[in-house]
Amino acid sequence: MARQISYTYKKERKIINFSYDKYHDMYEAVAAAEGIDLKQFLAMEQQVAMTAKRGAAVKNYRQQEFARMGFADIAFVREEK
């Protein structure tokens, strides 16, 4: 079953294919689709993970940074059966 991700980038709605073979998570997939380099983001995310007491801090950081980059409503598309 093929997975798809729906997201909004700079107010434009898009849907892309997703595979765990290529990407670690849906955030990496949408960044790659838009040609965004995540090296600095991933380094900072790792620092947040090492210093944070809860996993929620990493999730919050990721969501805020992707919103700052122009992304919104990133989610997997559910297939209707």
Number of C-alpha atoms within 10 A of each C-alpha: 4 7 13 17 20 19 22 17 19 11 10 10 12 13 16 14 15 17 14 10 6 9 13 10 11 20 19 15 20 25 16 13 13 9 9 12 11 13 9 9 14 13 11 15 17 13 12 18 17 12 10 12 10 11 11 11 15 20 13 10 16 18 17 13 13 17 16 10 13 12 21 19 13 19 14 16 14 10 9 4 3
